[in-house]
Amino acid sequence: MAKDEQTPLQEPAAEPETDAAEIEGAETADPVAALEAELAAAKEAHIRTLAEYDNYRKRSTREKEATYGDAKAAALKELLPVLDNFDRALAAPDADGETLRKGLEMISGSLLNILEKLGVESFGEIGESFDPNIHNAVMHIEDESKGENEIAAVFSKGYRLGERILRPAMVQVAN
């Protein structure tokens, strides 16, 4: 049996213990070498920290891009049935005006349901008070039957997602 091998009954050889006096003695014997070793350790720790931060930044960027793509795909997937309905309406060979109108109303309703499901709200109704933060006044009229800064006509509705305005409502304001 070789000298380095141990039998199960033997205890491993104990490592020699270094006491604080020996370490202190080494530091006082060559203070420059001790400071250089400390500096090298600090540099290595700094380089590791920089590498970890760079990896974190790259991973965060990848996750952000993936999240954006996933959200965009989910929203577009919700809109595909509306496109299918338009295709079916255009493919109808003998549709008259009334049938097309009913089909368009159904498509509009399904699109509004999808927007509602995605958290989009519409605003800008006749009779509401004008708010320059969410309405775009494109015309102004004087009408005694309307109140001050009341919306008299809506040219296009506005839409918001939570607190974010997706599009302001284009309106006509009275008085």
N, C-alpha and C positions, 0 to 999 in steps of 0.2 A: 504494500500500500504506500502511496506517495505521501510525502510530508504534508502537503497542503490539503489532502482529503481528510474528512472528519468521519468518524463513526457516529452512529446515533447516540451513543452514550457520552461522547465527548462534548464539552461546551465549546462554543466558538472562542477563538482567541480574542481577548479584550483589546480594544484600541487604546493606545496610550492617551491619557487625558492631558489636555493642555490647560494650564491655569492662566489666570488673568495676568499674573506677573510675567510669564513668558511672552504673552502677546504684547504687553506693555513694554517689555524689554526689547522686543523686535522693532516696535515703533520708535522707541527712543534711539535704537542703534542706527536706523536709517530712516529719518523722517521724510526724506524726499521720496523714497521708494514707497512708503506707506501712503503718502499723499497721491502719488501717481496711480497706485492701485485703487484708491478711493475714487479718483477722477475717472479712471477707466470704467469702474463699476457704475458711476453716475452717468457716463456717456452711453453705456450699453442700455441702462434703464430708460434713458431719454429716447434712444433710437427705437427701442421696443414700443414705447408709448406712442411715438410718431407713427410707427407701422400699424399699431392697433387702431389709431384714430383714422388713418387713411383707409384701412379695411372697413371700418364703421361707416365712413362717408360714402364709400363705393356701394356698400350693402344698402344703405339708406336710399341712395339714388336709384338703385335697381328696384327696390321695393316700391318707391314712389311711382316710378314709371309703370310698374306692373299694376299697381292699384288704379292708376289713371286709365290704363288700357282695359282693365276689367270693368270699371264703371262705365266707360264709353260703350263697350260691347254689350253690357246689360241693358243700357238705355236703347241702343239701336235694335237689340233683339225684341224689345217691347214694341217697337214701331213697325216691324216687319208685317204683322197681320193687317195693318192699315194699308200698306203697299199692296198686299194681296187683294184687299177689297177694291182698291182702285183698278187693279188689273182685271178683276172679274167684271167690274162695271164697264170698263172700256171694251171688254170682249163680248158683251151682250149685243147680239146683232139686231134685235128688233125692239130695243128699249125706246120708249117715247119720253117726252119731256118730264112728265109727272113721275115716271118710274126712276129716271135718272136723279130727279130732285130728292126722292125718298132715299135712294141709295147714298147720295152725297150727305144727307142729314144723318144717316146711320154711320157713315165713315167719320163724319165730324164728331158725333157722339162717342165713337170708340176712341178717337184720338184724344178727346177731352178726358175720358176715363183714364187713359194711359198717363196723361200729364198729371192728373190728380193723384194717381197711384205713385208717381215719381215725386210728389210733393210740390208740384207747380200750381200756383193759384193765379187766377185772372182777376184783374181789377179795371176800373174805369167804366162806370155806368152813368147813364143820364140821371141827373139829379144829385149826384155826389158833389161834395165840396172840392174845389180845385186845390191840389197840393203840388207845388212846383218840383218837389222831390221825386214824385212818382208819375206826374202827368206832364205831357209836352203840349202846350197850348199853341195850336197852329192857326186858330182863328179866334176873333172876338166879336161878339154881337151885343147890341143894346136891346134888352127885352124886359119890359116892366113886369111881366108875369113870372120871371125867374128871379131868384135871390142873388145876392152879391157873390161873385166868384163861384157860381154854380155851373156845373158841366151841362151844356145845352145839347151837344151832339158828340158821339164817339166815332172817330174814323177808324181807329184800330185799338183793340184792347191791349192793356199792359199785362205783363206776366212777371211773377216773382217766385223765387225759390228760397223759402225761409225769409231772411232779411235782405237777400240779394235781389236787386231789380234786374231781370233778364231783358226786359224791354219796357220803356215807359209807354203809357197810353197816350195816343194822339187824340186830342179833344178840342172842342170848341167851347170857349168860356163865355158866359153871359155877364154883363154889367161889369 
